[in-house]
Amino acid sequence: MVESRLKSNMTMSISLISLLIAVIVMFFGDNLIGKFGAPELDLVSTKDDFRLPDKLNEIIVKNIDKQESNLIPNTIRIVTIKNNGGSPSKNLNLVIELEGSIYQYKLNSPETITKQSIESNKLLVNLPRLSKNAEVSMIFWVLDEKNAFKVSYADDNNSGYIQSVSKESKDSNILNSILLVISIASVLVLMYELLNKYVFQLRKENKESSEKLLENITSIYEEQVSKNEEELQVSKELVTNQDVKQKLHEMIRISNELTK
């Protein structure tokens, strides 16, 4: 019994701890990890067709020849790189490579940009520091850009390719699904153990009530038996006294008759 209760308590403790960890990670995981983590660069990018207003396009077409009109950019690519990590990225070098000729670009960031240059279809950017939650936004006017492009980086901590937020979101969704399954399983185990404890307590109370009732019945029965025995004893004494008196009267009567 003791071993069974100890096992039940351990199961409930493990389930409760698992549930608490899962809930904390689901709701506060990003903040906890990001608070103590290294720099983490995330990428968000959108692409759209670039079209001039019809009237402006007519004016341009009239004033330039066909060969020059074919050089007008037909795509806008917006790229935002943000540091979602727990510490700044220092001496950050970015290389944004597009599949298409860069017609024009524009950079915007609250951080200091010490270098920016174009090499063919690549934009090279250098920042002494990209603080936590700071970002660099870039707008590209591109001619004949394909869907594929990539961004590589190197800083004092690491180097590699920056992953798109969509992939990060997918991984996050998978993690949240796993944590949700763990939470549901933990809740079910807790409910099962609590139900077992309730049934055990109910049975224990019923057993104690039955034993108490039996003790009361036994006590009442014993009192009744004792009372009956006392009454029987008194009755016997009365009967004995009456017999003695009758015998005494009979002896007196006989004695009187003999005297006569």
LOROVEX-156670 format. One record per atom (N, C-alpha, C): residue in one letter; x, y, z. Coordinates in steps of 0.001 Angstrom, whole numbers, plus 524288, in hexadecimal, padded with zeros to 5 digits. Atoms other than C-alpha are relative to their C-alpha. Example, Ala and Ser with C-alpha at 12.3 -4.5 7.8 and 13.67 -1.06 7.14 Angstrom:
LOROVEX-156670
A|8037A|7FB5A|80000
A|8300C|7EE6C|81E78
A|80384|804B0|80000
S|7FCCC|7FB5A|7FFC4
S|83566|7FBDC|81BE4
S|7FCFE|80442|802DA
This chain:
LOROVEX-156670
M|80336|7FB4A|80000
M|80000|80000|80000
M|80360|804F3|80000
V|7FC80|7FB75|7FFBB
V|80AC5|80981|803B4
V|802F2|800B7|7FAE7
E|7FD1F|7FFB6|804F6
E|81261|80623|7F763
E|7FC86|80200|7FBA2
S|803AF|7FE3E|80400
S|80646|80837|7EEFB
S|7FEF5|805D7|80076
R|800F2|7FA6F|7FF36
R|8039E|8158D|7F50F
R|804CF|8033B|7FE94
L|7FB27|7FD4E|8016B
L|811E8|8197C|7F374
L|80089|80064|7FA18
K|7FFC1|80003|805BF
K|8116A|8159C|7E514
K|7FC1F|803E2|7FDC1
S|803FD|7FC56|801D1
S|804DC|81D5D|7E33A
S|801BE|805A2|800C2
N|7FE1F|7FAAC|7FEF2
N|80AC9|8297F|7E98F
N|8046B|80188|7FC50
M|7FBC1|7FEE9|803A8
M|816F4|8286A|7E110
M|7FDE2|80114|7FA8A
T|8025F|7FF3C|8052E
T|80E94|8272F|7D4C7
T|7FD77|8055D|7FFA4
M|8027E|7FAD4|7FFFA
M|806BC|8333C|7D883
M|80411|8045E|7FFF3
S|7FBE7|7FBF4|7FFD5
S|81315|83AFA|7DB88
S|80290|800A6|7FAB0
I|7FD89|7FFC2|8052D
I|81960|8377C|7CE85
I|7FC57|80286|7FC0B
S|803D3|7FDCA|803A6
S|80CE2|83AC4|7C714
S|7FF5A|805CE|800E6
L|800A8|7FA77|7FEC6
L|80B6B|847B0|7CE27
L|804B3|80330|7FE3F
I|7FB42|7FD43|801B1
I|8198B|84B89|7CB9B
I|8002A|8006E|7FA0C
S|8001A|7FFF0|805BD
S|8183F|847C1|7BD2D
S|7FC1F|80401|7FE00
L|803FC|7FC3E|80197
L|80BD0|84FBA|7BC14
L|801DB|80594|800C3
L|7FE10|7FAB6|7FEF1
L|811FD|85BB3|7C25B
L|80437|80195|7FC1B
I|7FBD0|7FEC7|803BC
I|81E0B|85AEC|7B9A6
I|7FDC7|80100|7FA97
A|80252|7FF63|8052E
A|815C9|8592C|7AD5E
A|7FD2B|80537|7FF81
V|802E7|7FB0D|80025
V|80D0D|864BE|7B0CF
V|803B6|804AC|7FFF1
I|7FC3A|7FBB0|7FFC8
I|818A3|86D83|7B43E
I|802B8|800AA|7FAC3
V|7FD44|7FFA9|80508
V|81FB3|86A27|7A790
V|7FC5D|801FF|7FBBD
M|803B1|7FE4D|80409
M|8136C|86C03|79F46
M|7FEE7|805D6|80047
F|80185|7FA80|7FF6C
F|8103D|8795E|7A4E3
F|804A5|803B5|80082
F|7FBA4|7FC75|7FEF4
F|81D80|87EB6|7A8BD
F|80530|7FE03|7FDC6
G|7FB2F|8026A|801E4
G|82759|8761E|7A194
G|80368|803A6|7FCD6
D|7FCF2|7FC73|8034F
D|82B57|88027|79787
D|802AD|80438|80337
N|7FDB3|7FBE1|7FCB9
N|82D87|88A90|7A1ED
N|80460|7FDD8|80367
L|7FC03|8023B|7FC96
L|83524|88172|7AAEC
L|804EC|7FE9E|7FCFB
I|7FB80|80183|80333
I|83DCA|87C19|7A01E
I|802C2|804D4|7FDD9
G|7FDB0|7FB58|80246
G|83FA4|88954|799D7
G|802D1|80362|803F0
K|7FDAC|7FCB4|7FBF7
K|8430E|88FC9|7A6B8
K|805A4|7FE8B|8011C
F|7FAB6|801C0|7FEB1
F|84F23|88783|7A8AE
F|802F1|7FDE1|7FB3D
G|7FDAB|80274|80491
G|8520A|88323|79AC7
G|803B5|8038B|7FD09
A|7FC67|7FD25|8036F
A|85BB2|88741|79051
A|7FCD9|8030D|7FBF1
P|802CA|7FD46|80433
P|85855|89038|784DA
P|7FD51|7FC23|7FC5B
E|802F6|80360|80391
E|84E0E|88A5F|77BF7
E|7FD8C|80371|7FBCF
L|801E0|7FCB6|8044A
L|84BAC|89098|76EBC
L|7FBB1|7FD39|7FD0F
D|8047A|80217|802D3
D|83E79|88E65|76869
D|7FEFE|80355|7FB31
L|800C7|7FD7E|80515
L|83A60|891C4|75AB1
L|7FA3C|7FFF8|7FE91
V|80544|7FF85|8022E
V|82D76|896C4|75571
V|80084|80296|7FAAA
S|7FF77|7FDE3|8054E
S|82C07|8992A|746E4
S|7FACE|7FFC7|7FD20
T|804A1|7FFE3|8035B
T|8212A|89D22|73DAA
T|801A2|801C8|7FA92
K|7FECD|7FEB3|80573
K|820F7|89E74|72F03
K|7FAFF|801B8|7FD51
D|8049B|7FE1D|802D1
D|817DB|8A5FF|7261E
D|801AD|801F8|7FAA6
D|7FEF0|7FDF7|8053D
D|816EC|8A9D1|717F1
D|80023|805FB|80038
F|7FF5E|7FA58|8000B
F|81B82|8B79F|71556
F|7FD90|80223|7FB02
R|8029D|7FDAA|80480
R|8127B|8BF6D|70C9D
R|7FF66|805D7|800DF
L|800B2|7FA5B|7FFC8
L|812A3|8CDDA|709C1
L|7FA55|80156|7FEB2
P|8053B|7FE45|8019F
P|805CB|8D55B|708C7
P|7FFC5|80083|7FA0B
D|80090|8002A|805B8
D|80082|8D4BE|6FAE7
D|801C8|8051A|7FD68
K|7FE8A|7FB00|80265
K|80234|8E359|6F805
K|805DD|800DE|80031
L|7FA57|7FF68|7FF83
L|80FFE|8E382|6FD47
L|802CD|7FC34|7FC64
N|7FD9F|803DC|80378
N|81308|8D747|6F5B9
N|7FFC7|801C7|7FA52
E|80083|7FE02|80558
E|80E02|8DD8B|6E928
E|80416|8043C|7FEF1
I|7FC20|7FBCD|800A6
I|816C2|8E974|6EB48
I|80577|7FDB0|7FF62
I|7FACB|80263|80042
I|822A6|8E0DD|6EDA4
I|800C0|7FD3D|7FACC
V|7FF97|802E9|804EE
V|81FE3|8D863|6E1E1
V|800C7|803CB|7FB67
K|7FF80|7FC3D|80441
K|81EA2|8E46B|6D92D
K|80564|80286|7FFDD
N|7FB11|7FD24|7FFA8
N|82B75|8EA32|6DDD9
N|804D8|7FC85|7FFFC
I|7FB80|80381|80048
I|8342F|8DE27|6DDB6
I|7FF09|7FC06|7FBC9
D|800AD|803E3|80418
D|836D1|8D423|6D365
D|7FEC1|7FAAD|80266
K|801B2|8052B|7FE44
K|832D2|8C5D8|6D42E
K|8043B|7FD3A|80319
Q|7FBB1|802A6|7FD52
Q|8403E|8C11F|6D85D
Q|80087|801F6|805A1
E|7FFAA|7FDD8|7FAC6
E|84078|8CA4E|6E3E9
E|7FB47|7FE74|8035B
S|804AE|8017E|7FD10
S|8326B|8C6E3|6E7C3
S|80064|7FA79|8022A
N|7FF52|8055F|7FE17
N|83685|8B8AC|6E93C
N|80367|7FFBD|804E0
L|7FCC2|7FFE5|7FB47
L|83FB5|8BCF2|6F42B
L|7FD02|801E3|804D3
I|8031E|7FE32|7FB92
I|834B3|8C219|6FCB7
I|7FECF|7FB58|80395
P|800EE|80464|7FC6B
P|8337B|8B987|70908
P|7FA3C|7FE68|80006
N|80555|80205|8000B
N|82785|8B0E7|70984
N|7FE82|7FD22|80518
T|800FC|802B7|7FB10
T|82894|8AB7A|71768
T|8020F|80333|80497
I|7FE3F|7FDA3|7FB0F
I|82973|8B0ED|72531
I|8009D|7FBA2|80402
R|7FEF1|803DD|7FBE3
R|82FB0|8A88B|72FA7
R|8012A|802F8|80508
I|7FF2C|7FD94|7FADB
I|82EB9|8ACC7|73E07
I|8022C|7FBD4|803AF
V|7FD65|803AF|7FC81
V|837F8|8A606|74779
V|800DD|802AA|80547
T|7FF2D|7FE04|7FAA9
T|837FA|8A811|75632
T|802DC|7FBE1|80326
I|7FCDF|8037C|7FCB4
I|84259|8A20B|75EF7
I|7FFD5|80226|8058B
K|800AF|7FE45|7FA99
K|83FD8|8A29B|76D95
K|802F7|7FC61|803B2
N|7FD3E|80304|7FBFB
N|847D2|89E50|7795A
N|7FC26|7FEAB|8045F
N|803B0|801C8|7FC02
N|83E5A|8964C|781C1
N|802B6|7FD0B|80461
G|7FD1A|802CC|7FBF9
G|84923|890CE|78A4B
G|80047|802FE|80516
G|7FF8F|7FDAD|7FAD6
G|84D08|8940F|7981E
G|80488|803BC|8009D
S|7FB7B|7FC7A|7FFA2
S|85941|89C0A|79509
S|8010C|80265|7FAA9
P|7FEF6|7FD66|80502
P|85E59|8A549|78A78
P|8037E|7FCAE|7FC72
S|7FC77|80247|803E0
S|864C0|8A085|77E01
S|80411|80427|7FEA7
K|7FBCE|7FC28|800B6
K|871F1|8A740|77CF6
K|8031F|7FED6|7FB12
N|7FD10|80064|804E6
N|879B3|8A9FA|77083
N|7FD16|7FC87|7FC1B
L|80372|80314|8035F
L|86E8F|8A4EE|76831
L|800E6|80162|7FA46
N|7FF81|7FF6D|805A7
N|87101|8A2DB|759B4
N|7FBA6|7FCEC|7FD5F
L|80463|80269|802BF
L|86543|8A019|75102
L|80118|7FFED|7FA27
V|7FFB3|8006F|805B1
V|8652A|89B2F|74312
V|7FAAA|7FE47|7FE0F
I|8052A|80130|8021E
I|857F7|89BD7|73C48
I|800A2|7FEF8|7FA30
E|7FF37|80197|80571
E|8582F|8946C|72F77
E|7FAB6|7FEF4|7FD74
L|804ED|80092|802C4
L|84CC7|895C7|72607
L|800ED|7FDAC|7FAA2
E|7FFA8|80228|8054E
E|84A25|88E9A|7195C
E|7FD9B|803E4|7FC35
G|801BF|7FBE6|8037A
G|848D6|89AA4|71113
G|8035C|804C7|800D3
S|7FCBF|7FB52|7FFAB
S|84FAA|8A784|70E62
S|7FD78|80400|8039E
I|801F2|7FC0F|7FC58
I|84E5C|8B17B|71953
I|80012|8054B|7FD48
Y|80063|7FAF4|802A0
Y|8496E|8BDF2|71307
Y|800FD|80468|803DF
Q|7FF4F|7FC18|7FBF5
Q|848C9|8C5C8|71FA8
Q|7FEA3|7FD6C|8053B
Y|80148|80223|7FAD6
Y|84838|8C34B|72E40
Y|7FFEC|80473|803F8
K|8003B|7FC32|7FBBE
K|84595|8CA68|73B04
K|8006E|7FD11|8052F
L|7FF37|80256|7FAD4
L|84A22|8C704|748DB
L|7FDC1|80391|80430
N|80217|7FD05|7FB9E
N|843A4|8CB19|75570
N|800E5|7FCF2|80505
S|7FEF3|80292|7FB03
S|8482A|8C7F3|7633F
S|80171|80417|8041A
P|7FE55|7FC66|7FBD9
P|849A3|8CEC0|77079
P|805BD|7FF46|80179
E|7FA8D|80111|7FECE
E|85732|8C8AC|7714F
E|8039E|802AC|7FBFC
T|7FC24|7FD92|80383
T|8638A|8CE52|76B37
T|801A7|7FC23|7FBC6
I|7FE3D|80331|80468
I|866BC|8C8FE|75DB5
I|8051C|80257|7FDFC
T|7FADB|7FDEA|80178
T|87527|8CA6A|75AC2
T|80159|7FEEF|7FA4C
K|7FEA8|80157|80568
K|87542|8C412|74D4A
K|7FB44|7FDBC|7FD47
Q|80402|8024A|80354
Q|86BCB|8C121|7425B
Q|801C7|80092|7FA57
S|7FE38|7FFEE|8056C
S|86F33|8BD80|73480
S|7FD5F|7FBAB|7FCF6
I|8025D|803DE|8037C
I|86A02|8B5F7|728D2
I|8043B|7FD82|7FCB1
E|7FC94|80300|8037C
E|87178|8AB55|721DC
E|7FC90|7FC6E|7FCC1
S|80370|802F8|80377
S|869B0|8A669|71647
S|7FA88|7FFAE|8025C
N|80537|800AE|7FDB6
N|85D44|8A0AC|71C50
N|80036|7FF59|805EB
K|7FF5C|8007E|7FA5D
K|8625A|8A15E|72A57
K|8006D|8055E|80284
L|7FF63|7FB57|7FCCF
L|8611C|8ABDF|734AF
L|80316|7FE85|804DB
L|7FCB4|800F2|7FB6B
L|86BC8|8AC40|73F12
L|7FF1C|8045B|803F3
V|80127|7FC3B|7FBDD
V|86885|8B2DC|74C08
V|80332|7FE93|804D2
N|7FD06|800DC|7FB34
N|870F3|8B494|75826
N|7FDE9|80391|8044E
L|801C3|7FD15|7FB72
L|86C12|8B8B1|765A5
L|80383|7FE9F|804A2
P|7FCE8|80136|7FB58
P|874B1|8B9FB|771BB
P|7FCD0|7FD23|80424
R|8034A|80243|7FBE9
R|86906|8B5B6|779E0
R|7FA53|7FFEC|7FE37
L|805A7|80058|800B9
L|85B21|8B0DD|77849
L|7FDB6|7FE54|80540
S|801CC|800E0|7FAA6
S|854BC|8B225|78591
S|7FB69|7FC2A|80033
K|8047F|8036B|7FF27
K|84A8D|8A91C|78B5C
K|7FB03|802D2|7FE60
N|804FE|7FE05|80214
N|83D5E|8AB35|7848A
N|800AF|80445|7FBE9
A|7FF1F|7FC37|80437
A|843C5|8B490|77AD5
A|7FFAA|7FD34|7FABA
E|8009A|8026A|80521
E|841E7|8B25B|76C41
E|8023F|8036D|7FBBA
V|7FE37|7FD55|804B8
V|846E4|8B5F0|75ED8
V|7FC08|7FEDC|7FBB1
S|803CC|8009A|8043F
S|83CFB|8B852|75403
S|80277|801B6|7FADC
M|7FDCD|7FEE2|8052C
M|840A5|8B7FA|745AC
M|7FBBF|7FF85|7FBDD
I|803A4|80024|80469
I|838AD|8BB11|739A9
I|80337|7FFB2|7FAFB
F|7FD2E|800C3|804EE
F|83D66|8B633|72C6F
F|7FC38|800A6|7FB70
W|802B1|7FFD4|80504
W|83899|8BA28|71F0A
W|80339|7FC9D|7FC4D
V|7FCFF|80409|802BD
V|83C85|8AE89|716FF
V|7FD97|7FEF8|7FAAA
L|801AF|8015C|80544
L|83BCE|8AAE4|708BE
L|80059|7FA19|7FF45
D|80040|805A0|80126
D|83770|89D00|70578
D|801F7|7FCAC|80499
E|7FE5E|80328|7FB7E
E|83911|897A2|7133B
E|7FCCA|7FB03|80043
K|802BB|804FA|7FF18
K|835BF|8896C|7158D
K|7FE57|7FFCC|805C1
N|801FC|80070|7FAA6
N|82F56|884AF|7220F
N|8045A|7FEE8|803F5
A|7FBEB|80192|7FC4F
A|83BD8|87F55|72801
A|803BA|80479|80125
F|7FBCC|7FC79|7FE69
F|84535|887EA|72FA9
F|801F4|7FE0F|80546
K|7FDCE|801D3|7FB0E
K|84DF0|885ED|73B70
K|80315|8045F|80295
V|7FD37|7FC21|7FCD0
V|85415|88DBD|74663
V|803BC|7FD0A|8038D
S|7FC11|80249|7FC87
S|860C1|889CE|74CFC
S|80216|80432|803AA
Y|7FE0A|7FC41|7FC27
Y|86707|88FFD|758DE
Y|804E0|7FDDA|802A0
A|7FB84|80176|7FCBC
A|87348|88FE3|76130
A|800AF|8043E|8041B
D|7FEDC|7FC4A|7FBCC
D|875A8|89633|76E6D
D|803F1|7FD8D|803BA
D|7FC14|801EE|7FC51
D|87E39|8942D|77A58
D|7FE89|7FAB2|80258
N|801C2|804DE|7FD93
N|87610|8888D|77ED7
N|7FF6A|7FB81|7FC2B
N|80167|80448|80381
N|8724A|880EE|772CE
N|7FFC5|801F9|7FA68
S|800BF|7FEAB|80583
S|8703C|8808F|76427
S|7FC83|7FBD9|7FD88
G|80374|803B6|802AE
G|866D7|87A12|75AAF
G|7FBDF|802E7|7FD03
Y|80462|7FDB7|802D5
Y|85A03|87C76|753B4
Y|7FB9C|8014B|803D6
I|80456|7FE64|7FCA1
I|84EAF|883B3|75A0B
I|7FB0F|7FD45|7FE16
Q|804B8|802E3|80153
Q|84268|87B76|75A80
Q|7FB48|8039F|7FFD9
S|804D0|7FD04|80065
S|83538|880A4|756A4
S|7FCA4|7FF13|804C9
V|80362|8007B|7FB6D
V|82B80|8833B|76187
V|7FBD9|7FBE2|7FF25
S|803FC|803F1|8010A
S|821C0|87A56|75ACF
S|801CF|7FAA2|801C5
K|7FDE0|804FF|7FE40
K|82ABB|86EBE|75D73
K|8002E|7FFD2|805F4
E|7FFCF|7FFC8|7FA51
E|82CAB|8733B|76B76
E|7FA8C|7FF42|80245
S|80555|8008F|7FE20
S|81E01|8744C|76D03
S|7FE32|7FA65|7FFA7
K|80170|80578|80099
K|81C4E|8667E|767DA
K|80264|7FCBA|8045A
D|7FD75|802DB|7FBB8
D|82648|86141|77187
D|7FD6A|80140|80534
S|8028C|7FE73|7FB2B
S|81FB7|86904|77C4D
S|7FAB8|7FD63|80098
N|80512|80299|7FFD0
N|8127D|8634F|778BB
N|8008E|7FA43|8016E
I|7FF12|8057B|7FEB9
I|81803|85590|7794A
I|80135|7FF70|805D2
L|7FEA6|80028|7FA70
L|81DF8|85851|786A3
L|7FB35|800F0|80361
N|804BE|7FEED|7FCFB
N|8113F|85E2A|78B95
N|7FC3B|7FB6A|7FFE1
S|80366|8049F|80051
S|809CA|85237|786A9
S|801E1|7FBB6|803AC
I|7FDCE|803F6|7FC77
I|8130B|8491F|78DFB
I|7FEE4|80178|805AB
L|800F6|7FE3E|7FAA7
L|811D0|85157|79A52
L|7FA3E|7FF99|8016A
L|8059C|8006E|7FF07
L|80305|85178|798D4
L|7FE84|7FA56|80125
V|80101|80593|7FF06
V|802C8|84285|79801
V|801E5|7FE80|80578
I|7FDEE|80121|7FAC5
I|80B6E|841CA|7A432
I|7FC63|8023F|8042B
S|8037D|7FD87|7FC34
S|80257|84B35|7AB44
S|7FAFC|7FCE1|800A3
I|804D9|80308|7FFC1
I|7F628|8436A|7A7BA
I|800E1|7FAD0|802C8
A|7FEC3|804FD|7FD76
A|7FCA3|83694|7ABB6
A|800C7|800BE|805DC
S|7FF16|7FEF6|7FA74
S|80102|83C8B|7B8A3
S|7FAE3|80103|802DC
V|80516|7FEEF|7FD9A
V|7F353|841A2|7BB6A
V|7FCDB|7FAFF|800B0
L|802DA|804F7|7FFAA
L|7ED5F|8344A|7B87C
L|80229|7FC94|8045F
V|7FD9C|8031D|7FBD2
V|7F721|82D76|7C170
V|7FE94|80236|80557
L|80172|7FD8E|7FB0E
L|7F469|83753|7CC3B
L|7FA52|7FEE6|80166
M|80582|8011E|7FF08
M|7E5BB|8357A|7CABB
M|7FF39|7FA55|801A4
Y|8006D|80590|7FEAC
Y|7E759|826A6|7CB20
Y|801D9|7FF01|80592
E|7FDE4|800CD|7FAC0
E|7EFC4|8271E|7D763
E|7FC82|8028B|8041E
L|8037C|7FD6E|7FC54
L|7E6BC|830E2|7DE15
L|7FAF5|7FCDC|800B8
L|804B2|80345|7FFAE
L|7DB09|82842|7DACA
L|8010E|7FB22|80343
N|7FE91|80492|7FCDD
N|7E223|81C7C|7E063
N|80053|80163|805CA
K|7FFA0|7FE48|7FA8B
K|7E535|82421|7ECC5
K|7FA96|800E8|8024F
Y|80548|7FEF9|7FE1D
Y|7D708|82862|7EDDB
Y|7FD19|7FAEA|80126
V|80291|80513|7FF39
V|7D1FF|81A6E|7EC29
V|80243|7FD3A|804BF
F|7FD7A|8027B|7FB7F
F|7DC00|8156A|7F5F9
F|7FE28|80279|80516
Q|801BE|7FD3F|7FB57
Q|7D822|81FE4|7FFD6
Q|7FA50|7FEC6|80133
L|80582|8013C|7FF4F
L|7C9B6|81D12|7FD88
L|7FF50|7FA8B|80240
R|80043|80552|7FDED
R|7CBBB|80E8C|7FFC4
R|801D2|7FFD1|805AB
K|7FDFF|7FFDB|7FAAE
K|7D3A1|81167|80BFA
K|7FBF3|80235|803BF
E|803FB|7FDA8|7FCB8
E|7C8FA|81A3C|81164
E|7FB61|7FC4F|800B4
N|80452|803C3|7FFA4
N|7BE85|81019|80E2B
N|8015A|7FB89|803B0
K|7FE42|80438|7FC97
K|7C675|80594|814F1
K|7FFFB|801BC|805AE
E|7FFFC|7FDF6|7FAA3
E|7C86C|80E23|820F8
E|7FA77|800AE|80208
S|80576|7FF51|7FE65
S|7B9DF|81159|8212E
S|7FD7B|7FAC4|80142
S|8022D|80539|7FF16
S|7B650|802F6|82015
S|80205|7FDBD|80520
E|7FDBB|80203|7FB25
E|7BFB2|7FF52|82AFE
E|7FDB1|802CB|804BD
K|80241|7FD0E|7FBAC
K|7BA62|80A2B|833A2
K|7FA65|7FE55|80109
L|80566|801C6|7FF74
L|7AC67|805F4|830E9
L|7FFC3|7FAA4|8028E
L|7FFCF|80543|7FDB7
L|7AFDE|7F7E4|83418
L|80165|8003E|805CF
E|7FE9A|7FF60|7FA7E
E|7B64E|7FC46|840BE
E|7FB57|801ED|8032A
N|8049B|7FDFA|7FD3F
N|7AA17|803E2|84485
N|7FBE1|7FBC2|800BD
I|803DB|8043D|7FF9E
I|7A12F|7F860|84182
I|801B3|7FBFD|8040D
T|7FDF2|803CA|7FC33
T|7AA00|7EF3D|84933
T|7FF84|80211|80589
S|8006A|7FDA7|7FACF
S|7AA51|7F8A5|854A0
S|7FA64|7FFF9|801F8
I|8058B|8000B|7FE7E
I|79B7A|7F9F7|854A9
I|7FE35|7FA7A|80161
Y|8017D|80579|7FF0A
Y|799FB|7EB32|853D7
Y|80217|7FE27|80545
E|7FDAF|8019F|7FB08
E|7A363|7E90B|85F25
E|7FD3B|80286|8049E
E|802DC|7FD60|7FBD1
E|79C55|7F332|86765
E|7FAB8|7FD6E|800F1
Q|80524|80286|7FF89
Q|78F4A|7ECAA|86477
Q|8006B|7FAA9|80290
V|7FF2A|80524|7FDB0
V|79490|7DF37|867CD
V|8011B|80081|805D1
S|7FEB7|7FF2A|7FA84
S|79A4C|7E451|87489
S|7FB2A|8018F|8031F
K|804D1|7FE57|7FD67
K|78D7B|7EADB|877F3
K|7FC4A|7FB68|800C0
N|8036E|80497|7FFAC
N|785DF|7DE70|87511
N|801E3|7FC3F|80434
E|7FDD0|8037E|7FC01
E|78F21|7D691|87D81
E|7FEEC|80207|8057C
E|80125|7FDB0|7FAE6
E|78D45|7E00F|888CC
E|7FA4C|7FF43|80171
E|80591|800BC|7FEFD
E|77E8B|7DF70|88773
E|7FEC9|7FA52|8014E
L|800D5|8058B|7FEF9
L|77F24|7D0A7|886FF
L|801D3|7FE8B|8057C
Q|7FDE5|80119|7FAD0
Q|78773|7D05B|8934C
Q|7FC49|801FE|8043F
V|803C0|7FDD1|7FC44
V|77DE2|7D92E|89A85
V|7FB20|7FCA9|8004E
S|804A4|80351|80031
S|772C1|7D0BB|8960D
S|800E2|7FAEE|802E8
K|7FEB5|804DC|7FD39
K|7797A|7C48D|89B08
K|8000F|800D5|805E4
E|7FFD1|7FEED|7FA66
E|77BE0|7CAFA|8A835
E|7FA88|80098|80240
L|80560|7FF68|7FE39
L|76DB3|7CEC1|8A945
L|7FD50|7FAB8|8008C
V|80266|80538|7FFE1
V|7696D|7C0F9|8A609
V|80208|7FCEA|804AE
T|7FD97|802C8|7FB94
T|772E6|7BB81|8B02C
T|7FDC5|801DC|8052D
N|80226|7FDC5|7FB3D
N|76DDB|7C4B2|8BAB2
N|7FA65|7FE2D|800E1
Q|80566|801D1|7FF95
Q|75FDF|7C0DA|8B7C1
Q|7FFBB|7FA44|801B0
D|7FFD8|80598|7FE89
D|7633E|7B256|8B8E1
D|80143|7FF55|805C9
V|7FE82|80053|7FA78
V|769AB|7B476|8C61D
V|7FB59|80161|80382
K|8047F|7FE48|7FCF7
K|75DCA|7BBC2|8CB0C
K|7FBB3|7FBD7|80012
Q|80404|8040B|80053
Q|7548F|7B12B|8C645
Q|80162|7FB4D|80374
K|7FE44|80472|7FCC7
K|75C9C|7A68F|8CCC9
K|7FF85|80143|805D3
L|8005B|7FE6B|7FA86
L|75D17|7AE46|8D96D
L|7FA56|7FFD5|801E2
H|8058C|80014|7FEBB
H|74E4B|7AFF6|8D96B
H|7FE0C|7FA66|8008F
E|801AD|80587|7FFD3
E|74C98|7A187|8D6BF
E|801E8|7FD65|80500
M|7FDEA|8023D|7FB20
M|7554D|79DD5|8E22E
M|7FCEE|801F7|804C0
I|8030E|7FDC5|7FBAE
I|74DD6|7A6F2|8EB3F
I|7FAA1|7FD5E|80048
R|80531|8027B|80025
R|74105|7A128|8E6DB
R|80027|7FA78|80235
I|7FF7B|8056F|7FE20
I|745CD|79331|8E925
I|800E8|7FFE8|805E7
S|7FECE|7FFC2|7FA66
S|74B28|796EE|8F676
S|7FB15|80128|80330
N|804D4|7FE9E|7FD49
N|73E1E|79CC4|8FA67
N|7FC53|7FB5A|80037
E|8036C|80485|80028
E|736CA|790AB|8F669
E|801CD|7FBDA|803E0
L|7FDEE|803E1|7FC61
L|73FD7|787FA|8FE63
L|7FEF8|801A8|8059F
T|800D2|7FDE5|7FAC4
T|73E26|79081|90A53
T|7FA6B|7FEE4|801C0
K|80563|80114|7FECF
K|72FA9|78EA0|909CC
K|7FF52|7FA48|80187
